[in-house]
Structure formats: C-alpha cells, structure tokens
Amino acid sequence: MNLPADWTHIIAADMPVNSDWTFARELSRQSGLLFDVVSADGRAHVPRWRRIIIYVTMALRLICHHRRMIHLVCWQQFFGLVYASLCHLFCVHKRTHLVVMGFIYRPKQGLVGRIYRWWVKNTLNSGYIDHALVYSQHEVEHYARLLGVSASLFRFVPLGIESENVEGSSDQGYWFSTGKSNRDYDFLIDALAGTSHRLVIACDTLPQPAAANVMVHHHAFGPDMLQLMSAAHGVLIALDDKHVSSGQLVMLQAMMLSKPLIITRSSAITDYAENEVNALIIDKVPADLLAAIDRLNTDTKLYRRLCATAKQRFNERHTIAALAHSVALHLPN
C-alpha cells in the first residue's frame, strides 16, 4: 500500500498508481488542491476473500488519518463504503468530505442479499458520504428507489478513461466482446453460432462454447485485451439486466480505438451512445443483431462515420481529464 506524506487531500485507488497518475494530476490541477494517492490492488482479478481484506485494511488506514483529511475521493467504491461504515460504527467525528466514485448496487438473493442491502442503505444514510457518483443518469432515481435513500446522495458524472495507443492496430474481420459483469454472452453466442461471422470474447469466467466460430480468451486483461479489441472489425456489447450500470468502460475503450459499436438497448448506455451516430443500438433479438452486423459489413459510409464520431466523442467527453473535471465540481474548496 502506498503511503502519502500528506493526508490532507487523498484519492484511494484499487490499482498500483501514485501521485503522478493522470487522474490525480488532473484532479489536483482542476480543483486547485494537491491530492496524494493511497493505493492497494483490489481489482476483479484478485480473489474475493483477499479483496475484502484489502477493503477493510484500506478503510482502517484512512480512519487512522481522518483528523487530517479534508477531502477523500474513493476511486473504488468499497473503499469509501467500508470507510464510512466503520466511521459510523466507531462514532468517528466527521471532518472529511467523502466522494465515492463509480457507485453500483446489484441486489443479492436470500439472507445475504437482505443483509447487504441493509448495510449499503445504512452506510449511505450514515452522513459520512457526501456524494456517490454514478456513471449513468438513470441510476440516480433507480438507486434512490431501490435502496430507499435520498436521490440527492447520487450525482451523475460521465465516465472517462486514460487514452491509450495500441501498436499495430488492424482489422482482422472478427467481432469482439469483453467484460464480466452483467453480460449476456449466451445471446451473442446463440445468435452468431453457425454463421459466417467470427466472434472473439475476452472473459475469464466464460467456458469455451461448442460453436466453431466463437473463441473465448480466458487470460486477456489490460493491454492484451486492448490488442484483441484493436484487431476487431467492431465491438458487441450485450447486457443482461438493462437497468444495471455496466458496459460503459468497454464502450469507451472501443470509442478510443475508433471501433464501431453494436449495443443492446439499456438504461446504462443512453448517456454514451447515440443510435446511428456513434453506435447501433438494437433490441436483444438475434435477427436485429445479425442485421446490424450486415449493415456495418456492407455500408462503408456508415462504418466509417461511426468510427470517426466515436473517436471524436471520446476525445471531447470521455478522457480522464474530463472525468477529473466532473469530480472536481463536487469538491468544496
């Protein structure tokens, strides 16, 4: 875990970064505050039991310095939720303006689900969280209703990501899909199985299907995943629950690489994708998916227009600097 020299303005990140990280640098510049970074690797590839230990360890570390912290921005939502929960449990005097980024709540089943909902609701209502930032406008009212909390806790900010260049980008003719959360790969596989279209999927939890034209990569993360995406003809995103926020990161990565998108209709993507402008948005019907693929395979003008507009919108709205600007607006000076 990285330890800053000054605990006044802190970003808690779940990946190995430091104060030279672009987001930290941009947030400092745009807010006029000097942010330090505390980081511990709690990303999805880390086993769940270890992630829980990391969340608690990070929260305890932050509580030890709460008297000095004026601002705390939690890049990983559970760093912020566990911190707020422990502050509430230990009756810590609130001194810190706490912003939780990328808030997502997915209901769980049974007793575990009831306990989890109770914990999230009580943590949000504890008074220690000033803003929970969400990446789609739909989520503001959705989470307020689902959890029975004030909608004023949630603020929409458009997601932004680091700009990356992939060497040797090409078009090898296949369609690409990736992501683990809230994906409907069965829909994509069933729709494309037995067709002439090749589908490549990067997902470590998806078994290799019987379809000969579908290939699943189980160990393609980070640069390896972007390399696969950069060689695709286009990117497909099929979401399972259309009310759950997901898919935006992959969408922005495709836009960054100037790849056309075909996306199933969802509340989570309306703030990022505009039909016939930077993506084709379809109902989750096999015939609609195949028709959209055929359009992009045959209509060169449409294909090029979607690619160009996607790249333009990424540069204008969804860089890491744009995200830092949005977050800075929620920090009192």
VENWOLIN-V210271 format. One record per backbone hydrogen bond with DSSP energy under -0.5 kcal/mol. NH is the residue of the N-H (numbers start at 1). CO is the residue of the C=O. Records with the same first field share a line. If there is no record, write none. Layout:
NH=CO  CO
This chain:
2=39
10=71
11=36
12=73
13=11  38
17=15
21=18
25=21
26=22
27=23
28=24
29=25
30=26
31=27
32=28
33=28
35=33
36=9
38=11
40=13
42=14  40
46=43
51=47
52=48
53=49
54=50
55=51
56=52
57=53
58=54
59=55
60=56
61=57
62=58
63=59
64=60
65=61  62
66=63
68=65
69=65
70=8
71=8
72=97
73=10
74=72  99
75=12  73
76=12
77=75
79=76
80=76
81=77
82=78
83=79
84=80
85=81
86=82
87=83
88=84
89=85
90=86
91=88
92=87
97=70
98=96
99=72  97
100=131
101=74  99
103=133
107=105
113=109
114=110
115=111
116=112
117=113
118=114
119=115
120=116
121=117
122=118
123=119
124=120
125=121
126=123
127=124
130=98  128
131=98
132=153
133=100  131
134=155
139=136
140=137
141=137
142=138
143=139
144=140
145=141
146=142
147=143
148=144
149=144
153=150
154=151
155=132
157=134
161=318
167=165
169=166
170=230
172=231
175=198
176=234
177=200
179=202
183=180
184=238
185=183
188=184
189=185
190=186
191=187
192=188
193=189
195=192
199=213
200=175
201=215
202=177
203=201  217
206=203
207=205
214=211
215=199
217=201
218=216
221=219
224=221
226=222
227=223
228=224
229=225
230=226
231=227  228
232=229
233=174
234=174
235=260
236=176
237=262
239=237
240=182
242=240
244=241
246=244
251=247
252=248
253=249
254=250
255=251
256=252
257=253
258=255
259=254
260=233
262=235
263=280
264=237
265=282
267=242
268=242
269=266
272=269
273=269
276=279
277=274  279
278=274
279=274
280=261
281=279
282=263  280
285=283
288=285
289=285
290=286
291=287
292=288
293=289
294=290
295=291
296=292
297=293
298=294
299=295
300=298
303=299
304=300
305=301
306=302
307=303
308=304
309=305
310=306
311=307
312=308
313=309
314=310
315=311
316=312
317=313
318=313  314
320=161
323=319
324=320
325=321
326=322
327=323
328=324
329=325
330=327
331=328
332=330
